[in-house]
Amino acid sequence: MYIQYTMDQLCLPMDLEEDIPPNHLVRVVNAAVNRLDDALFDAAYPGGGRDSYHPKMLTKVIIYAYTQRVYSSRQIAKAVRENIPFMWLAGRQRPNFRTLNRFRSERMKDVLERVFTAVLQFLADEKYISLEHYFVDGTKIEANANRYTFVWGKAVSKHKAKLQEKVHALFVDIEAAEKREEQEHRGQDLNELGESAEIDSAKLEQMTQALESQLLEKPKDKSLKKAVRKLRKDLLPRLVKYEHYQKLLGDRNSFSKTDPDATFMRMKEDHMRNGQLKPGYNVQIGTENQFILAYSLHQRPTDTRCLQPHLEKARQILGEHPKVVIADAGYGSEENYAYLENEHVKAVVKYSSYHNEKSKAWKENIGKIENWTYDKAKDTWKCPAGQTLHFRKESKEVLESGYEIRKRHYRSQSCEGCPLKERCTKAAGNREVVVSLERIRYQNQAREILRSDEGYALAVRRMTEPESVFGQLKNNRGFRRFLLRGIEKVTLEVGWLSLAHNLLKQATHDQKRKAAILQ
């Protein structure tokens, strides 16, 4: 009547592999990690102490966990105890969550990138990727930090400036109260840096100690005692704090107190782009055939300044610069075009006004210098009204990165009575334009490439390359917030994600190949 059922009898076979289908993803992960050279992991294990779990076993477990949307070390440890594919990968060993977390966030910090490169080499050998085209894009992922413990650079500078005023005012009061101060300091007042000079915490500490020495000699001086107490208990600690904040900020405009490496960025919460400022990181990836070729993390919310450091990281991973880089208009700055040209990389990169130039309104806008004519031999511009703008001077703009933009200034001889002036400019007097000829040259090159058959095909393909990968990471696998803190550990987390994504994509390609053969 019933199939025999008992829990007290040993059942055969005992090999867990029998319960795993031949085409299961866990077999792809197992085969890929087994191909790695054991020597890759030597840097993570200097030796000594008790024997460690095998790094290949831990690598397999973590990669497979990331493919299954399991990111917590405690949940991974639970799966190793209860889930058959995890138990098979671990060889029925049971590393606890501390071991797993320490392995992925500490031991592998100098090894993971080499493991990622080795897996990429396997994918290239098996013709999954060709490394010919490099599609780059970025996305923002929230940091594991409190959303309300923010520090803003402008606020720090403002409070520090007010604190400096209080410090100067305090010492002015001390000088006024102590007539003999000038004689004791041999003609030098307490504000040795000048009335408007900024006093750092080290200098203020010296000045405070000097006042404390005076207080030992005059312990009943109430005004001096009050000043010393204010310096020691209030002004000096605040100045130290503000200097520490400015050091953490660097050239950023904000950071989070719970993860100082995270910058507050505007996150896109939905398709309507209704978001809010949250601590996060800008994750940059380069893809081909939706495989991740390189990854990097940045503390800047905009993509423009991330391209160069990302491509340097890509060169470190791939061994050389990609031959062709395809990117959207967020990367189309003069500095980036110059960098790609100097590195002999073909740039299929849009600039900010590329799509607007195709519109009727743009073409009919006579105020746009792109609709004017430039005479290279005479170095003059001619507007639609026939006026010639002659060169006046050249100026330079140095960006934060140190890149220098050379701007040329041109002015017409007379715009008086021009019937097109109201449509050309609202400024009074003759029309003057400031233009970077290098930027125009780079834009002309980009326009020519993008309008070619190859460039157009690559630009269209870009929309299904990194965008799809981000969609799989954030939506399909639900990774929208980092678990670790600090840019080093978060970079490792992206590395694990990228490894898992690539092996998951390999499994998908294998299934498609087998299905095509069967047909």
Secondary structure, 3 states (H helix, E strand, C coil): CCCCCCCCCCCCCCCHHHHCCCCCHHHHHHHHHHCCCHHHHHHHCCCCCCCCCCHHHHHHHHHHHHHCCCCCHHHHHHHHHHCHHHHHHCCCCCCCHHHHHHHHHCHHHHCHHHHHHHHHHHHHHCCCCCCCEEEEEEEEEECCCCCCCEEEHHHHHHHHHHHHHHHHHHHHHHHHHCCCHHHHCCCCCCCCCCCCCCCCHHHHHHHHHHHHHHHHHCCCCHHHHHHHHHHHHHHHHHHHHHHHHHHHHCCCCEEECCCCCCEEEECCCCCCCCCCEEEEEEEEEEEECCEEEEEEEECCCCCHHHHHHHHHHHHHHHCCCCCEEEECHHHCCHHHHHHHHHCCCEEEECCCCCCHHHCHHHHCCCCCHHHCEEECCCCEEECCCCCEEEEEEEEEEECCCCCEEEEEEEEECCCCCCCCHHHHCCCCCCCEEEECHHHHHHHHHHHHHHCCHHHHHHHHHHCCCHHHHHHHHHHHCCCCECCCCCHHHHHHHHHHHHHHHHHHHHHHHHHHHHHHHHC
